[in-house]
């Protein structure tokens, strides 16, 4: 009954209803133009304060403060964004923006290669000490494994080099007996 009467009213007064809708739309335009100034959206506002995303958001906002309140982002797109051309473009753009005197209000420009460089320097200090430690450990293991045989071979070659060029079987036996007597016991 209600819907039947509503439909009859809409049919008979369609122009008036249309004009009401246009008036409502016209009245809402100034409010729609101000919506960017009113709505502030934060994707972590409804999360608990101890969630990972809230902690990360707080950390980023604390560590990477932007003094002017605005930031820009340049995204390089193409078939090979990891290639030499993209790297050269990013480094050249970074240098150009930092050296441009007209852009005095830029506080920080960071590209992925700056981050890679800092990360590489951090890894280099750790890896450097590990390489020396590995070299010393390898030398120790080689000395323990091949040291006795190396000492025996050096002494045998020294004894043989002191004798005549052609050695008889008795001479070789004498050399071996002397080498065995002078080498370290096992």
C-alpha positions as CSV (number, residue, x, y, z in Angstrom):
1,X,0.0,0.0,0.0
2,X,2.8,2.4,0.9
3,X,4.9,1.5,-2.1
4,X,1.9,1.9,-4.4
5,X,1.2,5.4,-3.2
6,X,4.9,6.3,-3.4
7,X,5.2,5.1,-7.0
8,X,2.1,7.1,-8.0
9,X,3.6,10.2,-6.4
10,X,6.9,9.7,-8.2
11,X,5.1,9.2,-11.5
12,X,2.8,12.3,-11.2
13,X,5.4,14.6,-9.8
14,X,8.6,13.4,-11.6
15,X,9.7,16.9,-12.7
16,X,9.4,18.2,-9.1
17,X,11.4,15.3,-7.7
18,X,14.1,15.8,-10.4
19,X,14.3,19.4,-9.5
20,X,14.7,18.5,-5.8
21,X,17.6,16.1,-6.7
22,X,19.3,18.9,-8.8
23,X,18.9,21.4,-5.9
24,X,20.4,18.8,-3.4
25,X,23.3,18.1,-5.8
26,X,23.9,21.9,-6.3
27,X,23.9,22.4,-2.5
28,X,26.4,19.6,-2.0
29,X,29.0,20.9,-4.5
30,X,30.7,23.4,-2.0
31,X,30.9,20.6,0.6
32,X,32.4,18.2,-1.9
33,X,35.1,20.8,-2.8
34,X,36.2,21.0,0.8
35,X,36.2,17.2,1.4
36,X,40.1,17.0,1.0
37,X,40.5,19.6,3.8
38,X,38.2,17.7,6.2
39,X,39.0,14.0,5.7
40,X,42.3,12.8,7.1
41,X,42.8,9.1,6.5
42,X,45.3,7.1,8.3
43,X,45.5,3.4,7.5
44,X,46.9,2.6,11.0
45,X,44.3,4.6,13.0
46,X,42.1,1.6,13.6
47,X,44.9,-0.8,14.4
48,X,46.0,-1.6,17.9
49,X,49.1,0.3,18.9
50,X,51.2,-2.8,19.4
51,X,50.5,-4.3,15.9
52,X,53.4,-4.6,13.5
53,X,52.0,-2.1,11.0
54,X,51.4,0.6,13.8
55,X,54.9,0.1,15.1
56,X,56.4,0.4,11.6
57,X,54.3,3.4,10.8
58,X,55.5,5.1,14.0
59,X,59.1,4.2,13.3
60,X,58.9,5.6,9.7
61,X,57.3,8.8,10.8
62,X,59.8,9.3,13.6
63,X,62.9,8.4,11.6
64,X,62.0,10.0,8.2
65,X,60.5,13.3,9.2
66,X,59.7,15.6,6.3
67,X,60.0,19.2,7.4
68,X,57.9,20.8,4.6
69,X,55.1,18.2,5.0
70,X,55.3,17.1,1.3
71,X,57.3,14.5,-0.5
72,X,57.7,13.3,-4.0
73,X,58.3,9.9,-5.5
74,X,59.8,9.1,-8.9
75,X,59.0,5.6,-10.2
76,X,61.1,4.3,-13.1
77,X,59.2,2.0,-15.4
78,X,60.4,0.0,-18.3
79,X,61.5,-3.4,-19.6
80,X,64.7,-3.4,-17.6
81,X,64.5,-1.2,-14.5
82,X,67.5,-3.0,-12.9
83,X,69.8,-2.3,-15.9
84,X,72.7,0.1,-16.2
85,X,70.6,2.7,-18.0
86,X,68.1,2.9,-15.1
87,X,70.9,3.0,-12.6
88,X,72.6,5.8,-14.5
89,X,69.4,7.7,-14.8
90,X,68.6,7.4,-11.0
91,X,72.1,8.6,-10.1
92,X,72.1,11.4,-12.6
93,X,68.7,12.6,-11.4
94,X,69.8,12.5,-7.8
95,X,72.9,14.5,-8.6
96,X,71.0,17.0,-10.7
97,X,68.3,17.6,-8.0
98,X,70.9,18.0,-5.3
99,X,73.1,20.4,-7.3
100,X,70.2,22.6,-8.7
101,X,70.3,26.0,-6.8
102,X,66.7,26.7,-7.6
103,X,65.6,23.7,-5.4
104,X,66.9,25.0,-2.1
105,X,64.1,23.5,0.0
106,X,64.9,19.8,-0.7
107,X,66.1,18.2,2.5
108,X,66.8,14.6,1.4
109,X,67.0,12.7,-1.9
110,X,67.4,8.9,-1.6
111,X,67.5,6.3,-4.3
112,X,67.9,2.6,-4.1
113,X,71.6,2.8,-5.0
114,X,72.3,5.0,-2.0
115,X,70.7,2.3,0.2
116,X,72.7,-0.4,-1.5
117,X,75.9,1.5,-1.0
118,X,75.3,2.0,2.7
119,X,74.3,-1.7,3.1
120,X,77.4,-2.8,1.2
121,X,79.6,-0.7,3.5
122,X,78.0,-2.2,6.5
123,X,78.5,-5.7,5.2
124,X,82.1,-5.0,4.2
125,X,83.2,-4.4,7.7
126,X,81.7,-7.6,8.9
127,X,82.9,-9.7,5.9
128,X,86.4,-8.2,6.1
129,X,87.1,-9.6,9.6
130,X,85.4,-12.9,8.7
131,X,87.7,-13.3,5.6
132,X,90.8,-12.9,7.8
133,X,89.5,-15.4,10.3
134,X,88.7,-17.8,7.5
135,X,92.2,-17.4,6.0
136,X,93.9,-18.1,9.4
137,X,91.7,-21.1,10.0
138,X,92.4,-22.5,6.6
139,X,96.2,-22.0,7.2
140,X,95.9,-23.8,10.5
141,X,94.0,-26.7,9.1
142,X,96.4,-27.0,6.2
143,X,99.3,-27.0,8.6
144,X,97.8,-29.7,10.8
145,X,96.8,-31.9,7.8
146,X,99.9,-31.5,5.6
147,X,102.5,-30.2,8.0
148,X,104.1,-33.6,9.0
149,X,104.2,-34.8,5.4
150,X,105.6,-31.5,4.2
151,X,108.4,-31.6,6.8
152,X,109.3,-35.2,5.8
153,X,109.4,-34.3,2.1
154,X,111.5,-31.2,2.7
155,X,114.1,-33.1,4.8
156,X,114.2,-36.0,2.3
157,X,114.7,-33.7,-0.6
158,X,117.5,-31.8,1.3
159,X,119.3,-35.1,2.1
160,X,118.9,-36.4,-1.5
161,X,120.2,-33.1,-2.9
162,X,123.4,-33.4,-0.9
163,X,124.2,-36.8,-2.3
164,X,125.4,-37.8,-5.8
165,X,123.0,-37.4,-8.8
166,X,122.7,-41.2,-9.3
167,X,121.8,-43.0,-6.0
168,X,122.1,-46.7,-5.6
169,X,119.5,-48.8,-3.6
170,X,121.7,-48.8,-0.6
171,X,122.1,-45.1,-0.7
172,X,118.3,-44.5,-1.0
173,X,117.8,-46.9,2.0
174,X,120.4,-44.9,4.0
175,X,118.8,-41.6,3.0
176,X,115.4,-42.9,4.1
177,X,116.7,-44.2,7.4
178,X,118.4,-40.8,8.1
179,X,115.2,-38.9,7.1
180,X,113.0,-41.2,9.2
181,X,115.3,-40.7,12.2
182,X,115.3,-36.9,11.8
183,X,111.6,-36.4,11.2
184,X,109.1,-35.8,14.0
185,X,107.6,-38.8,15.6
186,X,103.9,-39.4,15.0
